[in-house]
Amino acid sequence: MRSIIPDDREDRCYLCGRYIHGGHVHHMLHGVRRRPADRYGLTVHLCQRCHMDLHDHGVMDAELQELAQNVFEDRYGHAEFMQVFGKNFRKGETR
């Protein structure tokens, strides 16, 4: 499935805006949540530098997880997000 994240483009890094050729697809939710996140299009395209910074240093990881939840919930609602993913990624919220 294509990304449902607004402004994500295959030819630009989602984080820094650098033009990329193909780029790296970043899966916004990890571990057991990766497959369902991919099914719903919760991915963004990143340049190699931003992708490495994200994986090596956690730069922007929590922000992208929260964005994934917000975009999903705009389409399907909070109850559906919790049923599919079982975790709330919004800062300061537990449910």
N, C-alpha and C positions, 0 to 999 in steps of 0.2 A: 504494500500500500504506500502511496505517496504521503509525504509529510502533511499534516494538517496544521502545522505551526505557521502562523501568519508571518509573511516576509521571508520564509525560508526559500532559498533558490539554490539550484545545483551548481551554479557558476559563481557563487559568492559565499564567503565564510559568514555564517550567521553571527558570529561574535565580533569580528574585526572589520568585516566588509570587504576584505581582500578578494580580488578575482581569483578563482581557482578552476582548475581543469578537472572536473569530476569531484575532487575533494574527498573527504572522509565523512562517512555517515556516522553520526553520533547517536547512540541509543540513549534517550533521556532518562529512562528508568532501567535499573540494572538487576542482575541476578535472576530470580524466578519471575520478576516482573518484566523482563526484557521481551519475551515472546508476545505477551498480550499488548505491551506498549507498541511493538512493531506492527501488530495487526491493526491497531488504531491510528498508526501514522505519527507516533510521538518520537520523531527523529528530526535532526537538523544536520545540515552540511557544514563542515568546518575545514579550515586550512590545517595543514599538518602541525604548525606551531601551536595554534589554539587547541587542537585535539590533544597534543602531547601535554600541554600545560594543564588541561582539564584532568587527564588521567594521572599524570605524575604528581600534581600539586593540588588537585581538587578545585582549581580556579573555576568559578561559576557553576559548579556541579549542583549545589543546592538550589541556586536560582533557576537553572534549567529544569530541575525536577518540579519545582513549584509552578513554573510556566506550563509544563506538560499537564499538570493537574488542572490548572485554570482553564486551559484550552479544551481539555477533555470535558470538564464540567460545564463549560458553556454550551456544549453540544448534547451531553448525555445526563448531566446532573451529578450532584455529590454522592447520592446513594449508589448510583451505578459505578462511580469511581471506586468507592470503598468496597463494593462487591467484587469488582474485577481485580483491584490492586491491593486491597487490604491494609493500606497505610496512608495516612495524611501527610503530605509533604509541605503543607503551608506552615510557615514559621509562626510559632506561638499558639498553634492549634493542636489539639490532640485527637479530635474526632473528625 
